[in-house]
């Protein structure tokens, strides 16, 4: 009987073994990771990063440990199952947490050459402290590129979580469209849709579900302020806008699933679009179709974006272009690689992308669908499945 949708301890051990092989191949005595996504990836520990340093530590023999503030001690033990969870009292404090970390590294035989994602804890939430190289006297070798390469290729379990996320994002979006009407506000509609979708998800999954994400604790759908002319701002912010006849709407929906994300976005309309708006909508759908077809194993990420930009140029649409064609997604809402002419990463089975070329006109609005696509041995699988045609996305005025 399945008791969890989460990544298994066995898979975390496999990831750690690959990291240990990397350490030995590069003659590193150990690794220290401060990035919360990296820590989650190798340990299963999901937490809120603050000014208090937290780190995943592993020596070249494969012994793993967590380094946390006192307030996270039991939390880290429970989520990771690690035998070794070292802690410090508080930040700021004496001794400084970085000096406590240095003692842990010495005890684990991590010295001289240390792999890390940065030379110390990042300066967030007002944190200040000495560099990792300063407190250890070691040479710090950046290991982030290797880790990012690992995270690019999702395991079957990771893909299953992303597909589960897409399922509940679809429900949230369905409710969002149902409740959107002239005179309502984006706040009330988004809250109602997200709340009802989350309750349905919890009723269905029960204890199988955990969010483990900084981006939300259930299914959600909303507009993020991309309503009317504001739809032409790709990354607007919610403004409690009241829906009006003729509004172009750009949506977003998803559901964090044990830390993993999917992305569903649609362009909708309240009432009929003008002929010029319909033209941009049709071009947007054609652009997304082109980008999805271009996602073939062995191609380059840059190839996809290059094909999309060629379409823009061929149809004199570059005045409406604002961003690349998409990005990878997983533990982070945005991950590498990117569907951009500047990214020549080879597309491989197991990668998961959002595909979202958009057109933006200040006087007409914004037009962007986004779908989550898994790369397979044979080609690709689109795992979001909300309708994409204008008739299905038009709300009566």
C-alpha positions in Angstrom: 0.0 0.0 0.0 1.4 3.4 -1.0 1.9 5.7 2.0 3.6 8.6 0.4 4.0 10.4 -3.0 7.4 11.6 -1.7 10.8 10.7 -3.1 12.1 7.6 -1.4 15.1 7.4 0.9 16.7 5.0 -1.6 16.5 7.7 -4.3 18.2 10.2 -2.0 21.0 7.7 -1.4 21.4 7.2 -5.1 21.8 11.0 -5.6 24.3 11.2 -2.7 26.3 8.4 -4.3 26.6 10.3 -7.6 27.7 13.3 -5.6 30.3 11.2 -3.8 31.7 9.9 -7.1 32.0 13.6 -8.2 34.0 14.4 -5.1 36.3 11.6 -5.6 36.8 12.3 -9.3 37.8 15.9 -8.5 39.8 15.0 -5.5 37.6 16.9 -3.1 37.4 16.0 0.6 33.8 16.8 0.9 31.0 19.2 -0.1 29.0 21.9 1.6 25.7 23.0 0.1 23.8 26.1 1.3 21.1 26.5 -1.4 17.8 25.3 -0.1 16.9 23.6 -3.4 20.2 21.7 -3.4 19.7 20.7 0.3 16.2 19.5 -0.5 17.4 17.5 -3.6 20.0 15.6 -1.6 18.3 15.2 1.8 14.6 15.7 1.4 14.8 18.5 4.0 12.4 21.3 3.0 12.7 24.5 5.0 12.3 28.2 5.0 15.7 29.9 4.4 16.3 32.8 6.6 19.4 34.6 8.2 20.2 31.4 10.0 22.7 29.3 8.0 21.6 25.7 7.1 23.8 23.3 5.1 24.0 19.8 3.7 27.4 18.3 4.3 29.0 15.1 2.9 32.5 13.8 3.0 34.4 11.9 0.4 33.5 8.6 2.1 29.7 9.3 1.6 28.9 10.2 5.2 26.1 12.8 5.2 25.1 15.4 7.8 22.9 18.3 8.3 24.0 21.6 9.9 21.0 23.6 11.3 20.1 26.2 13.9 18.6 24.8 17.2 15.1 25.6 16.1 15.4 23.3 13.1 17.1 20.3 14.9 14.1 18.0 15.3 12.6 19.1 12.0 15.9 18.1 10.1 16.2 14.8 11.9 12.6 13.9 11.1 12.8 14.8 7.4 16.2 13.5 6.5 16.6 10.4 8.8 20.3 11.3 9.0 22.2 10.0 12.0 24.3 13.2 12.1 22.5 16.5 12.5 24.7 19.1 14.0 23.3 22.4 15.3 24.3 25.8 16.6 22.5 27.9 19.2 21.3 30.9 17.2 22.3 33.6 14.8 23.8 36.1 15.5 25.5 34.4 18.4 28.9 33.6 19.8 30.5 31.5 18.4 29.3 32.5 14.9 27.5 29.6 13.1 30.3 29.5 10.5 32.8 28.6 13.1 30.6 25.9 14.4 30.3 24.6 10.9 34.1 24.6 10.5 34.3 22.3 13.5 31.8 19.9 12.0 33.8 19.8 8.8 37.0 19.1 10.6 35.3 16.2 12.5 34.2 14.7 9.2 37.6 15.0 7.6 36.5 17.7 5.2 39.6 20.0 4.7 42.0 21.3 2.1 39.7 21.0 -1.0 36.0 21.5 -0.4 33.2 21.4 -3.0 30.5 24.0 -2.4 27.8 26.0 -4.1 29.3 29.2 -2.7 32.1 30.4 -0.5 29.8 30.7 2.5 26.2 31.3 3.4 24.5 33.8 1.0 23.7 37.2 2.4 19.9 36.9 2.8 17.6 38.4 5.4 20.5 40.5 6.7 22.9 37.6 7.3 26.6 38.5 7.6 29.4 36.1 8.2 32.9 34.9 7.2 33.6 33.0 4.1 33.8 29.2 4.1 37.4 29.4 2.9 38.2 31.8 5.7 36.9 29.6 8.6 38.4 26.4 7.2 41.6 27.5 5.4 40.5 25.3 2.5 40.3 25.8 -1.2 36.6 26.1 -2.1 35.7 24.5 -5.5 32.4 25.4 -7.0 30.2 22.3 -7.5 26.9 24.0 -8.5 27.2 23.2 -12.2 27.5 19.5 -11.6 24.4 19.6 -9.3 22.4 21.6 -11.7 23.2 19.0 -14.4 22.0 16.3 -12.1 18.7 18.2 -11.4 18.0 18.7 -15.1 17.3 15.0 -15.6 14.2 14.1 -13.6 13.7 10.5 -12.3 10.4 8.7 -12.8 9.4 9.6 -9.3 10.1 13.3 -9.9 8.1 13.2 -13.1 5.2 11.5 -11.3 5.1 14.3 -8.8 5.1 16.9 -11.6 2.2 15.1 -13.3 0.3 15.0 -10.0 0.9 18.7 -9.7 -0.4 19.3 -13.2 -3.6 17.4 -12.3 -4.5 19.7 -9.4 -3.4 22.8 -11.2 -5.9 21.9 -13.9 -8.7 21.7 -11.4 -7.8 25.1 -9.8 -7.8 26.7 -13.3 -11.1 25.1 -14.1 -12.6 26.7 -11.0 -10.8 30.0 -11.8 -12.5 30.2 -15.2 -15.9 29.2 -13.7 -15.9 32.0 -11.1 -14.4 34.8 -13.2 -17.1 37.3 -14.2 -17.6 41.0 -14.8 -17.7 42.9 -11.5 -15.8 40.3 -9.5 -12.2 41.0 -8.4 -9.1 38.9 -9.2 -8.6 38.5 -5.4 -11.9 36.9 -4.6 -11.9 34.7 -7.7 -8.4 33.5 -7.2 -8.9 32.8 -3.5 -12.2 30.9 -4.1 -10.7 28.8 -6.9 -7.5 28.0 -5.0 -9.3 27.2 -1.8 -11.8 24.9 -3.3 -9.2 23.1 -5.4 -7.0 22.6 -2.4 -9.8 21.2 -0.3 -10.6 18.7 -3.1 -7.0 17.7 -3.4 -6.6 17.2 0.3 -9.9 15.2 0.4 -8.5 13.0 -2.3 -4.9 12.6 -1.3 -5.1 13.0 2.4 -1.8 12.2 4.2 -0.2 11.4 0.8 0.1 15.1 0.2 2.7 17.6 1.4 3.6 20.9 -0.2 7.3 21.3 0.8 7.4 24.5 -1.2 8.0 28.1 -0.5 5.5 29.0 -3.3 2.3 27.7 -1.7 0.7 25.0 0.4 -2.0 23.7 -2.0 -3.5 24.0 -5.5 -3.7 27.6 -6.7 -4.8 29.6 -9.7 -4.9 33.3 -10.3 -4.1 36.2 -12.6 -1.1 38.0 -10.9 -2.5 41.3 -12.2 -2.3 40.4 -15.8 -5.8 41.7 -16.6 -6.8 44.1 -19.4 -3.8 46.2 -20.5 -1.8 44.9 -17.6 -1.8 41.6 -19.4 0.9 43.1 -21.5 3.2 43.0 -18.4 4.7 39.5 -18.3 5.5 39.5 -14.6 2.9 41.8 -13.2 1.7 41.6 -9.5 -1.8 41.1 -8.3 -3.7 44.4 -7.8 -7.2 43.4 -6.8 -8.4 44.4 -10.3 -12.1 44.3 -11.1 -13.0 42.4 -14.2 -14.5 44.4 -17.1 -16.0 43.4 -20.5 -13.3 43.2 -23.1 -10.5 42.2 -20.7 -7.7 40.0 -21.9 -6.6 37.7 -19.0 -3.4 35.8 -18.5 -3.6 33.1 -15.8 -1.4 30.9 -13.9 -2.1 27.6 -12.0 -0.2 24.8 -10.3 0.1 22.8 -7.1 3.4 22.2 -5.3 3.7 18.4 -4.8 6.4 17.4 -2.2 8.4 20.4 -3.5 7.9 19.8 -7.2 6.0 22.1 -9.5 4.2 22.2 -12.8 3.1 25.3 -14.7 -0.2 25.9 -16.5 -1.0 29.4 -18.0 -3.8 30.4 -20.4 -4.9 33.5 -22.1 -8.6 34.1 -21.6 -11.0 36.8 -22.6 -14.2 38.4 -21.2 -16.4 38.8 -24.2 -15.2 38.8 -27.8 -11.7 39.8 -28.8 -11.1 42.4 -31.5 -9.8 41.1 -34.9 -6.2 42.4 -33.9 -6.4 40.6 -30.6 -7.6 37.4 -32.3 -4.6 37.7 -34.7 -2.2 37.8 -31.8 -3.9 35.0 -30.0 -3.7 32.8 -33.0 0.0 33.6 -33.5 0.6 32.8 -29.8 -0.9 29.4 -30.2 1.1 28.8 -33.4 4.3 29.8 -31.7 3.7 27.5 -28.8 2.9 24.6 -31.2 6.2 25.3 -33.0 8.1 25.4 -29.7 6.6 22.2 -28.5 7.3 20.4 -31.8 10.9 21.6 -31.5 11.5 19.8 -28.2 13.2 16.8 -29.5 15.9 14.7 -27.8 19.3 15.7 -29.2 18.2 19.2 -30.2 19.6 22.2 -28.4 17.6 24.5 -26.1 18.8 27.4 -28.3 17.3 25.6 -31.4 13.8 25.9 -29.9 14.1 29.6 -29.1 15.8 30.3 -32.5 12.8 28.7 -34.3 10.4 30.7 -32.3 12.2 34.0 -33.0 12.3 33.2 -36.7 8.5 32.9 -36.6 8.4 36.3 -34.9 10.6 37.8 -37.5 8.8 36.1 -40.4 5.4 37.5 -39.3 6.7 41.0 -38.2 5.9 40.3 -34.6 9.2 41.3 -32.9 7.7 44.5 -31.5 5.5 42.2 -29.4 8.4 40.0 -28.2 9.6 40.3 -24.5 11.2 37.0 -23.3 12.6 33.6 -24.3 10.4 30.6 -25.0 10.5 28.7 -21.7 12.6 27.2 -18.9 13.0 23.9 -17.0 10.9 23.3 -13.9 11.1 21.0 -10.9 12.0 21.8 -7.3 12.4 25.4 -8.4 9.6 27.2 -10.2 12.3 28.3 -12.7 15.3 26.0 -13.4 18.0 25.6 -15.9 18.3 24.9 -18.8 16.4 27.7 -20.6 14.8 27.8 -24.0 16.9 30.7 -25.1 19.3 31.4 -28.0 22.0 31.7 -25.4 21.6 28.2 -23.9 23.1 25.4 -26.1 22.3 22.7 -23.6 21.3 19.4 -25.3 17.7 18.4 -24.7 17.6 15.0 -23.1 15.0 12.5 -21.9 13.9 13.3 -18.4 14.1 17.1 -18.8 10.9 19.0 -18.0 10.2 22.4 -19.5 7.6 25.0 -19.5 6.8 26.2 -23.0 5.5 29.8 -23.1 6.4 32.1 -26.0 4.2 35.2 -25.6 3.2 38.4 -27.4 2.6 41.6 -25.6 1.0 44.8 -26.9 0.4 47.7 -24.6 -2.8 48.7 -26.4 -4.2 45.2 -26.8 -2.9 43.1 -23.8 -0.8 40.0 -23.4 -1.1 36.6 -25.0 0.7 33.6 -23.4 -0.2 30.0 -22.9 2.3 27.9 -20.8 2.3 24.1 -20.7 4.6 21.7 -18.9 6.3 19.2 -21.2 8.4 16.1 -20.3 11.1 15.0 -22.7 10.9 11.3 -23.5 13.0 8.8 -25.4 10.6 9.1 -28.3 10.0 12.9 -28.2 7.9 14.7 -25.6 4.7 14.4 -23.5 2.6 17.5 -22.6 1.4 16.9 -19.1 -0.8 19.9 -18.7 -4.0 19.5 -20.6 -6.3 22.5 -20.2 -8.1 23.7 -23.4 -6.0 26.0 -25.6 -8.6 27.3 -28.2 -10.1 30.7 -27.9 -13.7 29.5 -27.8 -13.1 27.4 -24.7 -11.3 30.3 -23.1 -13.9 33.0 -23.7 -16.0 34.1 -20.7 -19.4 35.6 -21.5 -19.4 39.4 -20.9 
